[in-house]
């Protein structure tokens, strides 16, 4: 783990963020005593989205299509 002072951390913040992205931890000190730690974010795995094809197939569409209904309502209110 690298150690930098608060003053150095202020002037080299972008560099420290890049180091954290690469996996390095950095301790930030004030007057030689550690006051903060910059750590890399733990890697997380994304869960795949569920397959909704069976759900979509189960939906029954009744009546007119929505687009036709909206157009009809607009024309009805216009005149």
C-alpha positions in Angstrom: 0.0 0.0 0.0 1.3 3.4 -1.0 1.3 6.3 1.5 0.9 10.0 0.5 0.3 13.1 2.5 -3.0 15.1 2.2 -1.1 17.8 0.2 0.3 15.3 -2.3 -3.2 13.6 -2.5 -4.7 17.0 -3.4 -2.2 17.7 -6.2 -2.2 14.1 -7.6 -5.8 13.1 -7.1 -6.3 11.9 -10.7 -3.1 9.8 -10.5 -4.4 8.2 -7.2 -7.8 7.4 -8.7 -6.1 5.7 -11.7 -3.9 3.7 -9.3 -7.1 2.6 -7.4 -8.7 1.6 -10.6 -5.7 -0.7 -11.3 -6.1 -2.3 -7.9 -3.7 -0.3 -5.6 -4.7 0.9 -2.2 -3.4 4.3 -1.0 -3.2 5.5 2.6 -3.5 9.3 3.0 -1.7 10.8 6.0 -1.9 14.1 7.8 1.3 14.9 9.9 2.4 11.3 9.5 -0.7 9.7 10.8 -3.1 7.9 8.5 -6.5 9.7 8.2 -8.0 8.1 5.1 -7.6 5.2 2.7 -8.4 5.1 -1.0 -9.3 1.5 -2.0 -10.2 -0.1 -5.3 -13.9 -1.0 -5.7 -14.5 -4.7 -5.4 -15.3 -6.5 -8.6 -18.9 -7.4 -8.9 -20.4 -9.8 -11.4 -23.6 -8.8 -13.2 -26.4 -11.2 -13.0 -27.9 -12.0 -16.4 -31.4 -10.6 -17.0 -34.2 -13.3 -16.7 -35.6 -14.7 -19.9 -39.1 -13.1 -20.3 -40.1 -14.8 -23.6 -42.6 -17.2 -21.8 -44.1 -14.2 -19.9 -44.5 -12.2 -23.2 -46.1 -15.2 -24.9 -48.6 -15.5 -22.0 -49.9 -12.0 -22.4 -53.2 -11.9 -24.4 -53.9 -8.7 -26.3 -57.6 -7.7 -26.4 -59.3 -4.9 -28.2 -57.8 -2.4 -30.6 -54.1 -1.7 -30.7 -52.9 1.1 -28.5 -51.6 3.2 -31.3 -55.0 3.2 -33.1 -56.7 4.0 -29.8 -54.5 7.0 -29.2 -54.9 8.3 -32.7 -58.7 7.9 -32.5 -58.8 9.8 -29.1 -56.8 12.6 -30.5 -59.0 12.9 -33.6 -62.1 12.7 -31.5 -61.0 15.5 -29.2 -59.8 17.7 -32.1 -63.2 18.0 -33.7 
